[in-house]
Amino acid sequence: MNLVGKLAILTVVGATAVAGITTAQAEPARAKVARVSGAADFMLPFHPDDDVRHFAFDATATPYTRPISGAPQGLPTDARGTVEISHYVAALKQTVRAEGTVDCLVTAPGTATLTAKITRADELIRDWVGKRLGFSVQDNGRHDRVGLSWTVVNLNQKPSGEWEESSLGTCMAPAPFAPVTKGDYKVRHVELPQAPTS
């Protein structure tokens, strides 16, 4: 049994899935796929400061397009797009930027979780290049929120008792805990499609 089949067994199956990917591939211009877009500043509620944190997303689902070992057709969460990160550090009077390529996207009504591998980063965070980061988005009108997989989450305790940041899997991110202060995000939800039949 391939990876997709094993994952399906572990998932509680709900309502009938949307039309198969075969139709979507035949009519890409009309196919409705999940999407996250927009740009916004946000604050960390547990760490008030004068910094300006900013994420911009342009991510689109591309189901079953990234073959991997155990899933030769890819996964229903496959995606493409970009993430841009900008952080003005007030104490340094410096803006630090990074960019990443989206590799996974999953949505629910009004919310999304996505991951991206960092492809470019300023010198201060050069060690981020090649790292996968996770993001969550809540599209809630004028009260959007975002979450991020670093800072206070994704920690692992080593046998020695020390704590360290864990590596991150695809589409993994915490709940969107950080309120947007300026800007807007849009989430277009589409159910994860069934695997191609041929």
C-alpha positions as CSV (number, residue, x, y, z in Angstrom):
1,M,0.0,0.0,0.0
2,N,1.4,3.4,-1.0
3,L,1.7,6.4,1.4
4,V,-1.5,8.0,0.2
5,G,-3.4,4.8,0.9
6,K,-1.9,4.6,4.4
7,L,-2.7,8.2,5.1
8,A,-6.3,7.7,3.9
9,I,-6.8,4.8,6.4
10,L,-5.7,7.1,9.3
11,T,-8.1,9.8,8.2
12,V,-11.7,9.9,9.2
13,V,-13.5,10.2,5.9
14,G,-16.3,12.9,5.9
15,A,-18.4,14.2,3.0
16,T,-17.8,13.2,-0.5
17,A,-14.7,14.8,-2.0
18,V,-14.8,17.4,-4.7
19,A,-14.6,16.4,-8.4
20,G,-11.5,14.3,-9.2
21,I,-8.2,15.8,-10.3
22,T,-8.6,14.4,-13.8
23,T,-11.3,17.0,-14.5
24,A,-9.2,19.7,-12.9
25,Q,-6.2,18.8,-15.1
26,A,-8.4,18.9,-18.2
27,E,-9.8,22.3,-17.4
28,P,-7.1,24.2,-15.5
29,A,-8.4,27.6,-16.3
30,R,-11.8,26.8,-14.7
31,A,-10.6,24.5,-11.9
32,K,-11.2,25.9,-8.4
33,V,-8.2,25.3,-6.2
34,A,-7.3,26.3,-2.7
35,R,-5.4,29.6,-2.4
36,V,-3.9,32.0,0.2
37,S,-2.9,35.5,-0.8
38,G,-2.3,38.9,0.7
39,A,0.1,40.8,2.9
40,A,-0.1,42.2,6.4
41,D,1.8,43.4,9.5
42,F,1.1,41.6,12.8
43,M,2.0,41.7,16.4
44,L,3.1,39.0,18.9
45,P,0.6,39.4,21.8
46,F,3.0,37.8,24.3
47,H,5.9,40.2,23.3
48,P,4.8,43.8,22.8
49,D,7.6,45.9,21.2
50,D,8.2,48.4,18.4
51,D,9.2,45.9,15.8
52,V,7.2,45.5,12.6
53,R,6.6,42.0,11.4
54,H,5.2,41.3,8.0
55,F,4.2,38.2,5.9
56,A,3.1,38.2,2.3
57,F,1.6,35.0,0.8
58,D,0.9,34.0,-2.8
59,A,0.2,30.2,-2.5
60,T,-1.9,28.0,-4.7
61,A,-2.8,24.3,-4.3
62,T,-1.4,22.0,-7.1
63,P,-2.7,18.6,-5.9
64,Y,-0.8,15.5,-7.0
65,T,2.0,17.3,-8.7
66,R,5.0,16.5,-6.5
67,P,5.8,12.8,-6.6
68,I,7.6,11.5,-3.5
69,S,8.8,8.1,-2.3
70,G,5.6,6.1,-1.4
71,A,3.3,8.5,-3.2
72,P,4.3,8.5,-6.9
73,Q,1.3,10.7,-7.8
74,G,2.1,13.2,-5.1
75,L,-0.3,14.3,-2.3
76,P,-3.6,16.3,-2.3
77,T,-1.7,19.0,-0.3
78,D,0.9,19.7,-2.9
79,A,1.2,23.5,-3.6
80,R,3.3,26.2,-5.2
81,G,3.9,29.8,-4.6
82,T,5.9,32.2,-2.4
83,V,6.2,33.5,1.1
84,E,7.9,36.8,1.9
85,I,9.0,37.6,5.4
86,S,10.0,41.0,6.6
87,H,10.9,42.0,10.2
88,Y,11.9,45.5,11.2
89,V,14.0,45.1,14.3
90,A,13.6,48.4,16.2
91,A,16.6,47.8,18.5
92,L,18.9,47.5,15.5
93,K,17.1,50.0,13.3
94,Q,17.3,47.3,10.6
95,T,14.9,45.3,8.4
96,V,15.6,41.6,8.0
97,R,14.0,39.8,5.0
98,A,13.6,36.2,3.7
99,E,11.8,34.5,0.9
100,G,10.5,30.9,0.6
101,T,9.0,28.6,-1.9
102,V,5.7,27.0,-0.9
103,D,5.6,23.2,-0.8
104,C,2.3,22.4,1.0
105,L,-1.1,24.0,1.5
106,V,-4.2,22.8,3.3
107,T,-7.3,24.8,4.0
108,A,-10.6,24.8,5.9
109,P,-13.3,27.5,5.8
110,G,-11.5,30.8,6.7
111,T,-8.2,29.2,7.6
112,A,-5.1,27.8,6.0
113,T,-1.9,26.1,6.9
114,L,1.1,26.2,4.6
115,T,4.8,25.5,4.6
116,A,7.7,27.0,2.6
117,K,11.3,26.2,2.2
118,I,13.5,29.3,2.6
119,T,15.4,30.1,-0.6
120,R,16.9,33.5,0.2
121,A,17.6,35.3,3.5
122,D,19.5,38.3,4.7
123,E,22.9,37.8,6.3
124,L,21.5,38.0,9.9
125,I,19.4,34.9,9.3
126,R,21.5,33.2,6.6
127,D,21.1,29.9,8.4
128,W,17.4,29.9,7.5
129,V,18.2,29.0,3.8
130,G,17.0,25.5,3.1
131,K,14.9,25.4,6.2
132,R,11.1,24.7,6.1
133,L,8.9,27.1,8.0
134,G,5.2,26.8,8.8
135,F,2.5,29.4,8.6
136,S,-1.2,29.5,9.5
137,V,-3.7,32.1,8.4
138,Q,-7.2,33.1,9.6
139,D,-9.2,35.1,7.1
140,N,-11.7,36.9,9.4
141,G,-12.5,40.2,7.7
142,R,-10.9,43.0,9.6
143,H,-9.7,40.6,12.3
144,D,-7.2,38.4,10.4
145,R,-4.6,36.4,12.3
146,V,-1.4,34.5,11.5
147,G,0.7,31.9,13.1
148,L,4.3,30.9,12.7
149,S,6.3,27.8,13.5
150,W,9.2,29.4,15.3
151,T,9.6,31.8,18.3
152,V,7.6,29.9,20.9
153,V,6.5,26.6,19.3
154,N,8.0,23.5,17.6
155,L,10.4,22.8,20.4
156,N,11.7,19.3,21.2
157,Q,13.3,18.1,24.4
158,K,16.5,16.1,23.9
159,P,17.3,13.1,26.2
160,S,19.8,15.4,28.0
161,G,16.9,17.6,29.0
162,E,17.9,20.5,26.8
163,W,15.4,22.0,24.4
164,E,16.0,22.7,20.7
165,E,13.9,23.7,17.7
166,S,12.6,20.6,15.8
167,S,12.7,20.1,12.1
168,L,9.3,20.8,10.5
169,G,7.2,18.6,8.3
170,T,5.0,19.7,5.4
171,C,1.8,21.8,6.2
172,M,2.7,21.9,9.9
173,A,2.1,25.2,11.8
174,P,0.4,26.3,15.1
175,A,-3.0,28.0,15.3
176,P,-3.0,31.6,14.0
177,F,-2.2,33.3,17.3
178,A,-0.8,36.7,16.1
179,P,-3.3,39.5,15.3
180,V,-2.9,41.4,12.1
181,T,-2.5,45.1,12.7
182,K,-2.4,46.3,9.1
183,G,-3.2,44.6,5.8
184,D,-5.4,41.7,4.7
185,Y,-5.2,38.0,4.0
186,K,-7.6,36.0,1.8
187,V,-8.1,32.2,2.1
188,R,-10.0,30.4,-0.6
189,H,-11.0,27.0,0.8
190,V,-11.4,23.9,-1.5
191,E,-11.7,20.4,-0.1
192,L,-8.7,18.1,-0.7
193,P,-9.4,16.2,-4.0
194,Q,-9.3,12.5,-4.5
195,A,-6.3,10.9,-6.1
196,P,-6.2,10.5,-9.8
197,T,-7.6,7.1,-10.9
198,S,-5.2,6.6,-13.8
